[in-house]
């Protein structure tokens, strides 16, 4: 999971574990990887000191990942896709890095893999019953403690710009919350 220490990444780590996955978290510091392990990640890859592709391959005994979760985009996307296993799925969640990657289309061909767009807003419109079922399941898991959002910092609404700046500087682990004081 790329961006595993961020808000959606933290949720994806927890959900992956809840669904029985072995989770490999990818983040930009050892501190962030410790956070990821505290929410359930089995392994961590520090992008500043390790090669993502090589480390995923090593952790999967050369098979590659079954699923790659990517809310980041940018320059890590291609090396992450190269680490996907045969028949794997690459989930395109977003482009937090600001850069939309250009993926060589021979990679899905050679790996029998799929790049799948995960566009929540459009899913809500096109699949309302499935969305409703998903939300019921998430609320149930939240209520029974199976998942738990981790709040790094809260900001008064008047400091929304500071909250977004902290997220952009990648200082937040888990969630940032805006509160109405």
C-alpha positions as CSV (number, residue, x, y, z in Angstrom):
1,X,0.0,0.0,0.0
2,X,1.5,3.2,-1.1
3,X,0.9,6.2,1.1
4,X,0.0,3.8,3.9
5,X,0.5,6.3,6.8
6,X,-2.0,8.8,5.3
7,X,-5.7,9.1,6.1
8,X,-6.9,6.7,3.4
9,X,-3.8,4.5,3.6
10,X,-4.3,4.0,7.4
11,X,-7.9,2.9,6.7
12,X,-6.8,0.6,3.8
13,X,-4.2,-1.1,6.1
14,X,-6.9,-1.8,8.7
15,X,-9.4,-3.0,6.1
16,X,-6.9,-5.1,4.4
17,X,-6.0,-6.9,7.6
18,X,-9.6,-7.3,8.6
19,X,-10.2,-9.0,5.2
20,X,-7.3,-11.4,5.7
21,X,-4.6,-9.7,3.6
22,X,-0.9,-9.7,4.4
23,X,-0.2,-5.9,4.3
24,X,3.0,-4.4,3.0
25,X,3.0,-0.7,3.9
26,X,5.0,1.8,1.9
27,X,5.8,5.2,3.5
28,X,8.5,7.9,3.6
29,X,10.0,7.4,7.0
30,X,10.6,4.8,9.7
31,X,8.4,6.8,12.1
32,X,5.5,6.5,9.6
33,X,6.2,2.8,9.1
34,X,6.0,2.2,12.9
35,X,2.6,4.0,12.8
36,X,1.5,1.6,9.9
37,X,2.6,-1.4,11.9
38,X,0.6,-0.1,14.9
39,X,-2.6,-0.2,12.8
40,X,-1.9,-3.7,11.4
41,X,0.7,-3.6,8.6
42,X,2.8,-6.8,8.5
43,X,5.8,-5.3,6.7
44,X,7.1,-1.8,5.9
45,X,9.1,-0.3,3.0
46,X,10.8,3.0,3.5
47,X,10.8,4.7,0.1
48,X,13.8,6.9,1.1
49,X,16.1,3.9,1.8
50,X,14.7,0.9,-0.1
51,X,13.7,0.0,-3.7
52,X,10.0,-0.6,-3.6
53,X,9.9,-3.1,-6.4
54,X,12.8,-5.2,-5.1
55,X,11.5,-5.2,-1.5
56,X,8.0,-6.2,-2.5
57,X,9.5,-9.0,-4.7
58,X,11.6,-10.2,-1.7
59,X,8.7,-10.1,0.7
60,X,6.5,-12.1,-1.6
61,X,9.3,-14.7,-2.5
62,X,9.4,-13.3,-6.1
63,X,5.7,-13.7,-6.8
64,X,4.8,-10.0,-6.5
65,X,1.8,-8.4,-4.8
66,X,-1.7,-9.5,-5.5
67,X,-3.1,-6.0,-5.0
68,X,-1.4,-2.6,-5.0
69,X,-3.3,0.3,-3.4
70,X,-2.1,3.7,-4.8
71,X,-3.5,7.0,-3.5
72,X,-0.2,8.7,-4.3
73,X,0.5,8.5,-8.0
74,X,3.7,10.1,-9.2
75,X,7.1,8.5,-9.7
76,X,6.5,5.4,-7.5
77,X,3.6,4.1,-9.5
78,X,5.6,2.4,-12.2
79,X,8.0,0.6,-9.9
80,X,5.0,-0.5,-7.7
81,X,3.2,-1.8,-10.8
82,X,6.4,-3.7,-11.8
83,X,6.2,-5.4,-8.4
84,X,2.7,-6.7,-9.0
85,X,2.2,-10.5,-9.4
86,X,0.5,-12.4,-12.2
87,X,-3.2,-11.5,-12.4
88,X,-2.8,-8.8,-9.8
89,X,-4.9,-5.6,-9.5
90,X,-3.5,-2.1,-9.3
91,X,-6.0,0.1,-7.5
92,X,-5.8,3.7,-8.7
93,X,-7.2,5.7,-5.7
94,X,-5.8,9.2,-6.4
95,X,-2.8,11.4,-7.1
96,X,-1.8,12.9,-3.7
97,X,1.7,13.6,-5.2
98,X,0.1,15.9,-7.7
99,X,1.5,13.9,-10.6
100,X,-0.5,11.5,-12.8
101,X,1.8,8.7,-13.7
102,X,2.3,7.4,-17.2
103,X,2.2,3.6,-17.1
104,X,3.8,1.6,-19.9
105,X,0.9,-0.5,-21.2
106,X,3.1,-3.5,-21.7
107,X,3.2,-4.0,-18.0
108,X,-0.5,-5.1,-17.5
109,X,-0.1,-7.2,-20.6
110,X,3.1,-9.0,-19.4
111,X,1.6,-9.6,-15.9
112,X,-2.0,-10.4,-16.9
113,X,-2.7,-7.6,-14.4
114,X,-5.4,-4.9,-14.3
115,X,-5.3,-1.3,-13.4
116,X,-8.6,-0.5,-11.7
117,X,-9.9,3.0,-11.0
118,X,-11.5,3.4,-7.6
119,X,-13.6,6.6,-7.9
120,X,-15.8,6.7,-4.8
121,X,-18.1,9.5,-5.9
122,X,-18.9,7.8,-9.2
123,X,-19.4,4.5,-7.4
124,X,-21.9,6.1,-5.1
125,X,-23.9,7.4,-8.1
126,X,-23.7,4.2,-10.2
127,X,-23.9,1.5,-7.6
128,X,-26.0,3.0,-4.8
129,X,-27.1,-0.4,-3.3
130,X,-23.6,-1.8,-3.2
131,X,-22.4,1.5,-1.6
132,X,-25.2,1.3,1.0
133,X,-24.1,-2.3,1.8
134,X,-20.5,-1.2,2.1
135,X,-21.4,1.7,4.4
136,X,-23.4,-0.6,6.7
137,X,-20.4,-3.0,6.9
138,X,-18.0,-0.1,7.7
139,X,-20.3,1.3,10.4
140,X,-20.6,-2.2,11.9
141,X,-16.9,-2.6,12.0
142,X,-16.5,0.9,13.5
143,X,-19.1,0.2,16.1
144,X,-17.5,-3.2,17.2
145,X,-14.0,-1.7,17.2
146,X,-12.7,-3.7,14.2
147,X,-11.6,-0.5,12.6
148,X,-10.7,2.8,14.3
149,X,-9.7,6.1,12.6
150,X,-6.5,7.4,14.1
151,X,-6.6,11.2,14.6
152,X,-3.1,12.7,14.4
153,X,-4.2,16.3,15.0
154,X,-7.3,18.4,15.2
155,X,-7.7,22.0,14.0
156,X,-10.3,24.6,14.5
157,X,-12.3,25.3,11.3
158,X,-10.6,28.7,11.1
159,X,-7.3,26.9,10.7
160,X,-8.4,24.7,7.8
161,X,-5.7,26.1,5.6
162,X,-3.1,25.1,8.2
163,X,-4.6,21.6,8.4
164,X,-4.4,21.2,4.6
165,X,-0.8,22.5,4.6
166,X,0.2,19.9,7.2
167,X,-1.3,17.2,5.0
168,X,0.4,18.5,2.0
169,X,3.8,18.6,3.9
170,X,3.1,14.9,4.7
171,X,3.2,15.6,8.5
172,X,0.0,13.9,9.3
173,X,-0.2,10.2,10.2
174,X,-3.8,9.0,9.9
175,X,-6.4,11.7,10.0
176,X,-6.5,15.4,10.5
177,X,-9.8,16.7,11.8
178,X,-11.5,20.1,11.5
179,X,-13.6,21.0,14.5
180,X,-16.4,23.5,15.0
181,X,-15.5,25.2,18.3
